[in-house]
Structures are given as C-alpha cells and as structure tokens.
Amino acid sequence: YDEMYAAACTFYYALSPLEIGRFDKKSAQEADDAMVVARRYWISIDAADKGHWMVFWQGCRNMRVDAEAMTSSAQWTKLWGDDMTKVSTPFLEFEKAAISKLNPSPAQAEKPLGG
C-alpha cells in the first residue's frame, strides 16, 4: 500500500498545477511512470482497493494525455475542474485503505489528506 499510495500522491501533485493553468509534461509523465512501477505491488492489495487505485490512475492518465494536447492556461484549468472530481473519490478511498492497512491501530491513524 505504501508504494502504491506514494505513486498516486505523486501523480496527483504532478497534475495539480492544472488548477492554476500550468502543466509540466515531464513531471506528469514521470508520475505516470511511477504508477507503472508501483503496479508491481498489485497482488498485495485488496480487490476493492485495486479498483479505486486503477480508476484513479486511468483518470489521471487521461488527464495527462488531454493536457498534452492543450496549449492554454484556460484549457488546463477547465480540464482540472472537469476531470479531477472524477478521480478524487477513488483517490480518497484508496488513501483511507492505505492508512488503515499501514496504521491498523486507530490511535496511530492520521486523517486522510481529503478529510
């Protein structure tokens, strides 16, 4: 869970500049590549968590590809607004699962980034 969550966070933060009309193609590609590398841990996570992670990854990958084809700040900002909402729920669900698996004691658990 640790590596897969770290890769998901990296992809989120690589795409987050879209919100203010910026896009770094290299960072986004490197983050996508990190998701590929983290996929090696696939067999160690629960089925429901696989679904959340995969929906997040494919949604971010689609955003990356779309952003690469765009040329303006306005387009990038709109892409973030339109598409991030589609991947934020699966991200937050995977985050909750990762926290639960990595910190099984409720006293040790942190609050998720999203809540």
OpenMM code with the backbone's topology and positions (N, CA, C; nanometers):
from openmm import Vec3, app, unit

residues = "TYR ASP GLU MET TYR ALA ALA ALA CYS THR PHE TYR TYR ALA LEU SER PRO LEU GLU ILE GLY ARG PHE ASP LYS LYS SER ALA GLN GLU ALA ASP ASP ALA MET VAL VAL ALA ARG ARG TYR TRP ILE SER ILE ASP ALA ALA ASP LYS GLY HIS TRP MET VAL PHE TRP GLN GLY CYS ARG ASN MET ARG VAL ASP ALA GLU ALA MET THR SER SER ALA GLN TRP THR LYS LEU TRP GLY ASP ASP MET THR LYS VAL SER THR PRO PHE LEU GLU PHE GLU LYS ALA ALA ILE SER LYS LEU ASN PRO SER PRO ALA GLN ALA GLU LYS PRO LEU GLY GLY".split()
positions = [
    Vec3(0.0820, -0.1202, 0.0000),
    Vec3(0.0000, 0.0000, 0.0000),
    Vec3(0.0863, 0.1264, 0.0000),
    Vec3(0.1960, 0.1200, 0.0710),
    Vec3(0.2817, 0.2368, 0.0846),
    Vec3(0.3296, 0.2885, -0.0513),
    Vec3(0.3873, 0.2003, -0.1308),
    Vec3(0.4407, 0.2413, -0.2615),
    Vec3(0.3294, 0.2838, -0.3575),
    Vec3(0.2183, 0.2134, -0.3537),
    Vec3(0.1085, 0.2468, -0.4444),
    Vec3(0.0445, 0.3806, -0.4062),
    Vec3(0.0349, 0.4061, -0.2769),
    Vec3(-0.0184, 0.5340, -0.2316),
    Vec3(0.0783, 0.6473, -0.2659),
    Vec3(0.2065, 0.6232, -0.2458),
    Vec3(0.3065, 0.7258, -0.2784),
    Vec3(0.3010, 0.7611, -0.4272),
    Vec3(0.2865, 0.6610, -0.5119),
    Vec3(0.2779, 0.6862, -0.6561),
    Vec3(0.1519, 0.7653, -0.6905),
    Vec3(0.0410, 0.7319, -0.6259),
    Vec3(-0.0839, 0.8050, -0.6510),
    Vec3(-0.0706, 0.9511, -0.6082),
    Vec3(-0.0094, 0.9735, -0.4927),
    Vec3(0.0127, 1.1118, -0.4478),
    Vec3(0.1000, 1.1880, -0.5470),
    Vec3(0.2022, 1.1223, -0.5962),
    Vec3(0.2918, 1.1854, -0.6927),
    Vec3(0.2158, 1.2267, -0.8182),
    Vec3(0.1269, 1.1390, -0.8661),
    Vec3(0.0502, 1.1717, -0.9864),
    Vec3(-0.0447, 1.2881, -0.9580),
    Vec3(-0.1107, 1.2848, -0.8431),
    Vec3(-0.2000, 1.3951, -0.8068),
    Vec3(-0.1242, 1.5278, -0.8075),
    Vec3(-0.0110, 1.5301, -0.7390),
    Vec3(0.0645, 1.6556, -0.7288),
    Vec3(0.1278, 1.6969, -0.8613),
    Vec3(0.1564, 1.6026, -0.9476),
    Vec3(0.2093, 1.6373, -1.0802),
    Vec3(0.1023, 1.7047, -1.1662),
    Vec3(-0.0232, 1.6669, -1.1442),
    Vec3(-0.1320, 1.7261, -1.2222),
    Vec3(-0.1930, 1.8497, -1.1558),
    Vec3(-0.1705, 1.8686, -1.0266),
    Vec3(-0.2365, 1.9778, -0.9548),
    Vec3(-0.2074, 2.1180, -1.0091),
    Vec3(-0.0932, 2.1443, -1.0732),
    Vec3(-0.0748, 2.2782, -1.1320),
    Vec3(-0.1773, 2.3122, -1.2409),
    Vec3(-0.2460, 2.2111, -1.2939),
    Vec3(-0.3526, 2.2394, -1.3908),
    Vec3(-0.4557, 2.3343, -1.3313),
    Vec3(-0.4767, 2.3225, -1.2019),
    Vec3(-0.5765, 2.4056, -1.1348),
    Vec3(-0.5489, 2.5544, -1.1533),
    Vec3(-0.4225, 2.5907, -1.1651),
    Vec3(-0.3873, 2.7319, -1.1841),
    Vec3(-0.3368, 2.7590, -1.3265),
    Vec3(-0.3716, 2.6681, -1.4179),
    Vec3(-0.3406, 2.6911, -1.5583),
    Vec3(-0.1987, 2.6592, -1.5995),
    Vec3(-0.1350, 2.5682, -1.5278),
    Vec3(0.0012, 2.5273, -1.5627),
    Vec3(0.0059, 2.3767, -1.5843),
    Vec3(0.0992, 2.3341, -1.6690),
    Vec3(0.1163, 2.1915, -1.6939),
    Vec3(0.2624, 2.1632, -1.7250),
    Vec3(0.3181, 2.0659, -1.6553),
    Vec3(0.4552, 2.0227, -1.6773),
    Vec3(0.4502, 1.8805, -1.7320),
    Vec3(0.4666, 1.8696, -1.8612),
    Vec3(0.4553, 1.7403, -1.9290),
    Vec3(0.5530, 1.6374, -1.8717),
    Vec3(0.6756, 1.6793, -1.8457),
    Vec3(0.7769, 1.5871, -1.7953),
    Vec3(0.7389, 1.5315, -1.6581),
    Vec3(0.6960, 1.6179, -1.5681),
    Vec3(0.6551, 1.5733, -1.4341),
    Vec3(0.5358, 1.4793, -1.4407),
    Vec3(0.4402, 1.5113, -1.5267),
    Vec3(0.3217, 1.4265, -1.5403),
    Vec3(0.3596, 1.2894, -1.5958),
    Vec3(0.4484, 1.2858, -1.6928),
    Vec3(0.4917, 1.1575, -1.7483),
    Vec3(0.5694, 1.0763, -1.6446),
    Vec3(0.6559, 1.1432, -1.5697),
    Vec3(0.7311, 1.0733, -1.4645),
    Vec3(0.6375, 1.0174, -1.3577),
    Vec3(0.5335, 1.0908, -1.3245),
    Vec3(0.4365, 1.0430, -1.2263),
    Vec3(0.3595, 0.9227, -1.2797),
    Vec3(0.3237, 0.9266, -1.4067),
    Vec3(0.2573, 0.8118, -1.4690),
    Vec3(0.3511, 0.6912, -1.4673),
    Vec3(0.4773, 0.7145, -1.4970),
    Vec3(0.5767, 0.6062, -1.4927),
    Vec3(0.5885, 0.5479, -1.3522),
    Vec3(0.5776, 0.6323, -1.2495),
    Vec3(0.5831, 0.5844, -1.1112),
    Vec3(0.4645, 0.4931, -1.0799),
    Vec3(0.3510, 0.5217, -1.1393),
    Vec3(0.2343, 0.4343, -1.1213),
    Vec3(0.2612, 0.2975, -1.1836),
    Vec3(0.3259, 0.2969, -1.2986),
    Vec3(0.3603, 0.1697, -1.3628),
    Vec3(0.4525, 0.0890, -1.2712),
    Vec3(0.5522, 0.1535, -1.2150),
    Vec3(0.6466, 0.0843, -1.1260),
    Vec3(0.5741, 0.0332, -1.0010),
    Vec3(0.4860, 0.1140, -0.9434),
    Vec3(0.4132, 0.0739, -0.8229),
    Vec3(0.3175, -0.0415, -0.8490),
    Vec3(0.2791, -0.0599, -0.9717),
    Vec3(0.1849, -0.1677, -1.0093),
    Vec3(0.2390, -0.3050, -0.9708),
    Vec3(0.3693, -0.3163, -0.9474),
    Vec3(0.4273, -0.4460, -0.9103),
    Vec3(0.3733, -0.4967, -0.7771),
    Vec3(0.3140, -0.4087, -0.6977),
    Vec3(0.2568, -0.4475, -0.5692),
    Vec3(0.1084, -0.4855, -0.5794),
    Vec3(0.0581, -0.4923, -0.6992),
    Vec3(-0.0831, -0.5187, -0.7275),
    Vec3(-0.1374, -0.6389, -0.6512),
    Vec3(-0.0606, -0.7467, -0.6481),
    Vec3(-0.1117, -0.8697, -0.5865),
    Vec3(-0.1256, -0.8594, -0.4350),
    Vec3(-0.0687, -0.7574, -0.3751),
    Vec3(-0.0715, -0.7467, -0.2296),
    Vec3(-0.1845, -0.6593, -0.1752),
    Vec3(-0.2706, -0.6066, -0.2630),
    Vec3(-0.3784, -0.5204, -0.2132),
    Vec3(-0.5148, -0.5854, -0.2371),
    Vec3(-0.6116, -0.5433, -0.1582),
    Vec3(-0.7469, -0.5974, -0.1664),
    Vec3(-0.8138, -0.5596, -0.2982),
    Vec3(-0.9103, -0.6422, -0.3389),
    Vec3(-0.9786, -0.6227, -0.4673),
    Vec3(-1.0447, -0.4853, -0.4777),
    Vec3(-1.1155, -0.4433, -0.3752),
    Vec3(-1.1828, -0.3121, -0.3812),
    Vec3(-1.0808, -0.2003, -0.3956),
    Vec3(-0.9683, -0.2146, -0.3263),
    Vec3(-0.8650, -0.1120, -0.3333),
    Vec3(-0.7990, -0.1088, -0.4708),
    Vec3(-0.7888, -0.2235, -0.5334),
    Vec3(-0.7381, -0.2286, -0.6720),
    Vec3(-0.8262, -0.1442, -0.7624),
    Vec3(-0.9568, -0.1560, -0.7435),
    Vec3(-1.0499, -0.0788, -0.8255),
    Vec3(-1.0332, 0.0700, -0.8061),
    Vec3(-1.0220, 0.1142, -0.6817),
    Vec3(-1.0046, 0.2569, -0.6545),
    Vec3(-0.8752, 0.3088, -0.7167),
    Vec3(-0.7675, 0.2331, -0.6978),
    Vec3(-0.6367, 0.2754, -0.7486),
    Vec3(-0.6376, 0.2825, -0.9012),
    Vec3(-0.6983, 0.1815, -0.9644),
    Vec3(-0.6987, 0.1767, -1.1107),
    Vec3(-0.7845, 0.2888, -1.1707),
    Vec3(-0.8999, 0.3166, -1.1094),
    Vec3(-0.9841, 0.4263, -1.1593),
    Vec3(-0.9092, 0.5587, -1.1477),
    Vec3(-0.8422, 0.5776, -1.0337),
    Vec3(-0.7627, 0.6993, -1.0164),
    Vec3(-0.6538, 0.7079, -1.1229),
    Vec3(-0.5768, 0.6008, -1.1395),
    Vec3(-0.4658, 0.6006, -1.2342),
    Vec3(-0.5129, 0.6297, -1.3758),
    Vec3(-0.6156, 0.5575, -1.4197),
    Vec3(-0.6603, 0.5766, -1.5576),
    Vec3(-0.7208, 0.7153, -1.5781),
    Vec3(-0.7885, 0.7671, -1.4766),
    Vec3(-0.8414, 0.9036, -1.4868),
    Vec3(-0.7301, 1.0059, -1.4977),
    Vec3(-0.6258, 0.9887, -1.4168),
    Vec3(-0.5109, 1.0802, -1.4230),
    Vec3(-0.4367, 1.0658, -1.5550),
    Vec3(-0.4247, 0.9435, -1.6014),
    Vec3(-0.3579, 0.9205, -1.7298),
    Vec3(-0.4347, 0.9907, -1.8415),
    Vec3(-0.5663, 0.9814, -1.8383),
    Vec3(-0.6476, 1.0502, -1.9397),
    Vec3(-0.6290, 1.2011, -1.9303),
    Vec3(-0.6232, 1.2539, -1.8070),
    Vec3(-0.5994, 1.3973, -1.7901),
    Vec3(-0.4631, 1.4371, -1.8465),
    Vec3(-0.3620, 1.3541, -1.8208),
    Vec3(-0.2272, 1.3839, -1.8702),
    Vec3(-0.2273, 1.3904, -2.0229),
    Vec3(-0.2865, 1.2914, -2.0858),
    Vec3(-0.2900, 1.2870, -2.2322),
    Vec3(-0.3676, 1.4069, -2.2872),
    Vec3(-0.4807, 1.4377, -2.2262),
    Vec3(-0.5593, 1.5537, -2.2703),
    Vec3(-0.4804, 1.6830, -2.2523),
    Vec3(-0.4137, 1.6980, -2.1380),
    Vec3(-0.3364, 1.8198, -2.1112),
    Vec3(-0.2231, 1.8381, -2.2116),
    Vec3(-0.1624, 1.7276, -2.2527),
    Vec3(-0.0538, 1.7354, -2.3509),
    Vec3(-0.1013, 1.7928, -2.4836),
    Vec3(-0.2279, 1.7711, -2.5148),
    Vec3(-0.2827, 1.8199, -2.6416),
    Vec3(-0.3314, 1.9647, -2.6328),
    Vec3(-0.3333, 2.0195, -2.5126),
    Vec3(-0.3826, 2.1564, -2.4919),
    Vec3(-0.2666, 2.2553, -2.4917),
    Vec3(-0.3013, 2.3815, -2.5173),
    Vec3(-0.1964, 2.4829, -2.5274),
    Vec3(-0.2195, 2.6060, -2.4404),
    Vec3(-0.3336, 2.6137, -2.3729),
    Vec3(-0.3605, 2.7370, -2.2989),
    Vec3(-0.3921, 2.7106, -2.1523),
    Vec3(-0.3641, 2.8107, -2.0727),
    Vec3(-0.3943, 2.8044, -1.9291),
    Vec3(-0.5420, 2.7806, -1.9043),
    Vec3(-0.6255, 2.8466, -1.9816),
    Vec3(-0.7705, 2.8310, -1.9644),
    Vec3(-0.8131, 2.6864, -1.9886),
    Vec3(-0.7542, 2.6232, -2.0889),
    Vec3(-0.7876, 2.4831, -2.1169),
    Vec3(-0.7435, 2.3928, -2.0016),
    Vec3(-0.6244, 2.4164, -1.9500),
    Vec3(-0.5736, 2.3337, -1.8406),
    Vec3(-0.6579, 2.3517, -1.7142),
    Vec3(-0.6963, 2.4740, -1.6846),
    Vec3(-0.7795, 2.4999, -1.5668),
    Vec3(-0.9151, 2.4311, -1.5809),
    Vec3(-0.9720, 2.4379, -1.6981),
    Vec3(-1.1014, 2.3720, -1.7227),
    Vec3(-1.0869, 2.2205, -1.7105),
    Vec3(-0.9798, 2.1658, -1.7638),
    Vec3(-0.9568, 2.0213, -1.7533),
    Vec3(-0.9531, 1.9785, -1.6074),
    Vec3(-0.8805, 2.0529, -1.5245),
    Vec3(-0.8736, 2.0207, -1.3816),
    Vec3(-1.0141, 2.0224, -1.3203),
    Vec3(-1.0872, 2.1284, -1.3474),
    Vec3(-1.2217, 2.1419, -1.2911),
    Vec3(-1.3171, 2.0332, -1.3368),
    Vec3(-1.3063, 1.9962, -1.4629),
    Vec3(-1.3961, 1.8946, -1.5185),
    Vec3(-1.3592, 1.7529, -1.4761),
    Vec3(-1.2300, 1.7235, -1.4709),
    Vec3(-1.1881, 1.5840, -1.4556),
    Vec3(-1.1387, 1.5440, -1.3168),
    Vec3(-1.0862, 1.6364, -1.2395),
    Vec3(-1.0327, 1.5962, -1.1093),
    Vec3(-1.1419, 1.5422, -1.0188),
    Vec3(-1.2619, 1.5950, -1.0318),
    Vec3(-1.3704, 1.5450, -0.9484),
    Vec3(-1.3991, 1.3970, -0.9766),
    Vec3(-1.3684, 1.3521, -1.0966),
    Vec3(-1.3917, 1.2110, -1.1321),
    Vec3(-1.2915, 1.1176, -1.0659),
    Vec3(-1.1750, 1.1685, -1.0322),
    Vec3(-1.0717, 1.0820, -0.9742),
    Vec3(-1.0468, 1.1083, -0.8260),
    Vec3(-1.1039, 1.2149, -0.7737),
    Vec3(-1.0774, 1.2449, -0.6330),
    Vec3(-1.1391, 1.1420, -0.5393),
    Vec3(-1.2589, 1.0933, -0.5681),
    Vec3(-1.3213, 0.9938, -0.4803),
    Vec3(-1.2415, 0.8640, -0.4765),
    Vec3(-1.2040, 0.8064, -0.5910),
    Vec3(-1.1233, 0.6844, -0.5812),
    Vec3(-0.9893, 0.7073, -0.5116),
    Vec3(-0.9299, 0.8253, -0.5305),
    Vec3(-0.8050, 0.8560, -0.4606),
    Vec3(-0.8269, 0.8550, -0.3099),
    Vec3(-0.9310, 0.9234, -0.2645),
    Vec3(-0.9576, 0.9318, -0.1207),
    Vec3(-0.9927, 0.7947, -0.0625),
    Vec3(-1.0624, 0.7123, -0.1395),
    Vec3(-1.0941, 0.5767, -0.0925),
    Vec3(-0.9669, 0.4930, -0.0799),
    Vec3(-0.8780, 0.5052, -0.1773),
    Vec3(-0.7521, 0.4310, -0.1671),
    Vec3(-0.6685, 0.4844, -0.0510),
    Vec3(-0.6693, 0.6135, -0.0325),
    Vec3(-0.5955, 0.6731, 0.0785),
    Vec3(-0.6452, 0.6178, 0.2126),
    Vec3(-0.7762, 0.6123, 0.2303),
    Vec3(-0.8325, 0.5560, 0.3543),
    Vec3(-0.7875, 0.4117, 0.3741),
    Vec3(-0.7913, 0.3342, 0.2673),
    Vec3(-0.7493, 0.1939, 0.2766),
    Vec3(-0.6017, 0.1842, 0.3129),
    Vec3(-0.5192, 0.2669, 0.2506),
    Vec3(-0.3753, 0.2637, 0.2789),
    Vec3(-0.3486, 0.2994, 0.4244),
    Vec3(-0.4158, 0.4019, 0.4736),
    Vec3(-0.3981, 0.4407, 0.6134),
    Vec3(-0.4397, 0.3260, 0.7052),
    Vec3(-0.5510, 0.2631, 0.6728),
    Vec3(-0.5996, 0.1517, 0.7541),
    Vec3(-0.5016, 0.0341, 0.7539),
    Vec3(-0.4461, 0.0025, 0.6386),
    Vec3(-0.3535, -0.1107, 0.6272),
    Vec3(-0.2178, -0.0790, 0.6888),
    Vec3(-0.1723, 0.0435, 0.6725),
    Vec3(-0.0397, 0.0801, 0.7213),
    Vec3(-0.0396, 0.1194, 0.8686),
    Vec3(-0.1546, 0.1616, 0.9194),
    Vec3(-0.1689, 0.2027, 1.0596),
    Vec3(-0.2923, 0.1352, 1.1186),
    Vec3(-0.2846, 0.0067, 1.1457),
    Vec3(-0.4044, -0.0652, 1.1886),
    Vec3(-0.4643, -0.0160, 1.3205),
    Vec3(-0.3857, 0.0483, 1.4041),
    Vec3(-0.4367, 0.0991, 1.5308),
    Vec3(-0.5044, 0.2336, 1.5075),
    Vec3(-0.6317, 0.2480, 1.5458),
    Vec3(-0.6991, 0.3773, 1.5278),
    Vec3(-0.6247, 0.4926, 1.5941),
    Vec3(-0.5530, 0.4663, 1.7005),
    Vec3(-0.4785, 0.5728, 1.7680),
    Vec3(-0.3626, 0.6230, 1.6842),
    Vec3(-0.3113, 0.5373, 1.5933),
    Vec3(-0.1983, 0.5744, 1.5094),
    Vec3(-0.2408, 0.6380, 1.3781),
    Vec3(-0.3648, 0.6160, 1.3391),
    Vec3(-0.4115, 0.6598, 1.2074),
    Vec3(-0.4145, 0.8113, 1.1962),
    Vec3(-0.3709, 0.8605, 1.0810),
    Vec3(-0.3796, 1.0022, 1.0506),
    Vec3(-0.5111, 1.0292, 0.9793),
    Vec3(-0.5486, 1.1546, 0.9771),
    Vec3(-0.6633, 1.1918, 0.8961),
    Vec3(-0.6182, 1.1908, 0.7495),
    Vec3(-0.7043, 1.1440, 0.6579),
    Vec3(-0.6701, 1.1488, 0.5157),
    Vec3(-0.6489, 1.2918, 0.4686),
    Vec3(-0.5730, 1.3074, 0.3610),
    Vec3(-0.5496, 1.4406, 0.3031),
    Vec3(-0.6803, 1.5098, 0.2689),
    Vec3(-0.7761, 1.4327, 0.2230),
    Vec3(-0.9017, 1.4912, 0.1787),
    Vec3(-1.0052, 1.5095, 0.2883),
    Vec3(-0.9744, 1.4777, 0.4103),
    Vec3(-1.0809, 1.4944, 0.5070),
    Vec3(-1.0459, 1.4798, 0.6471),
] * unit.nanometer
topology = app.Topology()
chain = topology.addChain("A")
for resn in residues:
    res = topology.addResidue(resn, chain)
    for name in ("N", "CA", "C"):
        topology.addAtom(name, app.Element.getBySymbol(name[0]), res)
